[in-house]
């Protein structure tokens, strides 16, 4: 996807950018607003890579353009955070996994601050975003569910094998008793 930062763009380019941001918002399961003052180019590149690895996207977009793009979306509450330079995080797959990556990066780099976000139509301040990062991610939940599904089958196999194992232990005990 193309970079959305615009400097002196024409009216058509601005409308195109607003449309692109609107499409990102419609496709995203979650959007988070960050303040990125003081991040170096290398840090910004690393942040984008980590967000992309978590099935997301990090973009710097002018507030005036975002304000227009937020109209008629579930992310309208984020308009109150549009002060100063903002970076936008769009989560396309697992919002928890993406939030974990973002919070870890913010903890390691004090120049990045999480302002807030919207997840499933609910506004979240920075504290709630950090709480979301502590929840198990989709792969972790899938692994736990699989373990829960497999546990009864494993117990059933053990239960079916137990009578035979008891007979073997009893015969072994009798054999040892006769040999003594």
C-alpha positions in Angstrom: 0.0 0.0 0.0 1.2 3.5 -0.7 2.3 6.0 2.0 -0.5 8.3 3.0 1.6 11.3 4.1 0.8 14.3 2.0 2.5 17.7 2.0 1.1 20.0 -0.7 -1.3 17.8 -2.5 -4.0 18.8 -5.0 -7.6 18.5 -4.1 -7.9 15.3 -6.1 -4.9 13.7 -4.3 -6.4 14.7 -1.0 -9.8 13.1 -1.9 -7.9 10.0 -3.0 -6.0 9.9 0.4 -9.3 10.4 2.3 -10.8 7.5 0.3 -7.8 5.3 1.0 -7.9 6.0 4.7 -11.6 5.4 4.8 -11.1 2.0 3.1 -8.4 1.1 5.6 -10.8 1.9 8.5 -13.5 -0.2 6.9 -11.1 -3.2 6.5 -9.6 -2.8 10.0 -10.8 -4.7 13.0 -9.2 -2.1 15.2 -7.6 1.3 14.9 -5.1 2.9 17.4 -3.8 6.5 17.5 -0.2 7.1 18.6 2.0 10.1 19.0 5.5 9.4 17.5 7.5 12.6 18.3 11.2 12.0 18.3 11.3 8.6 16.7 14.2 8.2 14.4 13.8 6.8 10.8 15.3 3.5 11.9 12.9 3.3 14.9 9.9 4.1 12.7 11.0 1.5 10.1 11.3 -1.1 12.9 7.9 -0.1 14.2 6.3 -0.5 10.8 8.0 -3.9 10.3 6.7 -5.2 13.7 3.2 -3.9 13.0 3.2 -5.5 9.6 4.4 -8.8 11.1 1.4 -8.7 13.3 -1.0 -8.3 10.3 -1.3 -4.5 10.7 -0.2 -1.3 9.2 1.3 1.9 10.6 0.7 5.2 8.8 1.3 8.8 9.4 -1.7 10.8 8.1 -2.6 14.5 8.3 -5.3 15.1 10.9 -7.5 17.1 8.5 -7.6 14.2 6.1 -8.3 11.6 8.8 -11.1 13.8 10.2 -12.8 13.5 6.8 -12.2 9.8 6.5 -13.6 9.1 10.0 -17.0 10.2 9.0 -19.5 7.3 8.7 -17.2 4.8 10.3 -17.2 3.0 13.6 -14.0 5.0 14.5 -15.6 8.4 14.8 -14.7 8.6 18.6 -11.0 8.8 17.6 -11.6 12.3 16.3 -11.0 13.7 19.9 -7.4 12.4 19.7 -6.5 14.4 16.6 -4.0 16.9 18.1 -0.4 17.0 17.1 1.4 14.6 14.9 -0.4 11.2 14.9 0.5 7.8 13.7 -2.3 5.4 12.9 -2.2 1.6 13.5 -4.7 -0.5 11.6 -5.2 -4.1 12.8 -6.5 -6.4 10.0 -6.3 -9.8 11.7 -5.7 -10.4 15.4 -6.0 -7.1 17.3 -4.6 -8.6 20.5 -1.4 -9.8 18.7 -1.0 -6.4 17.1 -1.6 -4.6 20.4 1.0 -6.7 22.1 3.6 -5.7 19.5 2.6 -2.0 19.7 2.7 -1.9 23.5 6.0 -3.7 23.6 7.5 -1.2 21.1 6.1 1.7 23.1 7.6 0.3 26.4 11.0 0.0 24.7 10.8 3.4 23.1 9.5 6.2 25.3 9.1 8.5 22.2 6.0 6.5 21.1 2.9 7.1 23.1 -0.4 5.3 22.6 -3.3 7.8 22.8 -6.2 5.4 22.4 -8.1 3.3 19.9 -11.4 1.8 18.9 -12.0 -2.0 19.0 -15.4 -3.5 18.1 -17.0 0.0 18.2 -15.8 0.7 21.7 -13.4 3.6 22.4 -10.4 2.6 24.5 -8.0 5.0 26.2 -4.3 4.1 26.3 -4.8 2.1 29.6 -7.5 -0.1 28.0 -5.3 -0.7 25.0 -2.5 -1.9 27.3 -5.0 -4.2 29.1 -6.0 -5.6 25.7 -2.3 -6.4 25.1 -2.3 -8.6 28.2 -5.0 -10.9 26.9 -4.2 -14.1 25.1 -3.8 -13.8 21.3 -5.8 -15.8 18.8 -3.1 -18.5 18.4 -2.8 -18.8 22.2 -6.6 -19.2 22.5 -6.6 -21.8 19.7 -3.9 -23.8 21.4 -5.8 -23.7 24.7 -9.0 -24.8 23.0 -7.2 -27.6 21.2 -5.8 -28.8 24.5 -9.2 -28.7 26.1 -10.7 -30.7 23.2 -7.9 -33.3 23.3 -7.9 -33.7 27.1 -11.1 -35.9 27.2 -9.9 -38.1 24.4 -6.6 -38.6 26.2 -8.4 -39.4 29.4 -10.7 -41.8 27.6 -7.7 -43.8 26.1 -6.1 -43.9 29.6 -9.4 -45.1 31.1 -9.8 -47.8 28.4 -6.2 -49.1 28.9 -6.4 -49.1 32.7 -8.2 -52.4 33.3 -5.6 -54.2 31.1 -2.8 -52.5 32.9 -4.3 -53.6 36.3 -4.4 -57.2 35.1 -0.8 -57.0 33.9 0.3 -55.5 37.3 -1.7 -58.2 39.2 -0.1 -61.0 37.1 3.3 -59.5 37.6 2.8 -59.3 41.4 1.6 -63.0 41.4 4.6 -64.0 39.3 7.0 -62.3 41.7 5.2 -63.8 44.7 5.5 -67.4 43.3 9.2 -66.9 42.4 10.1 -66.0 46.0 
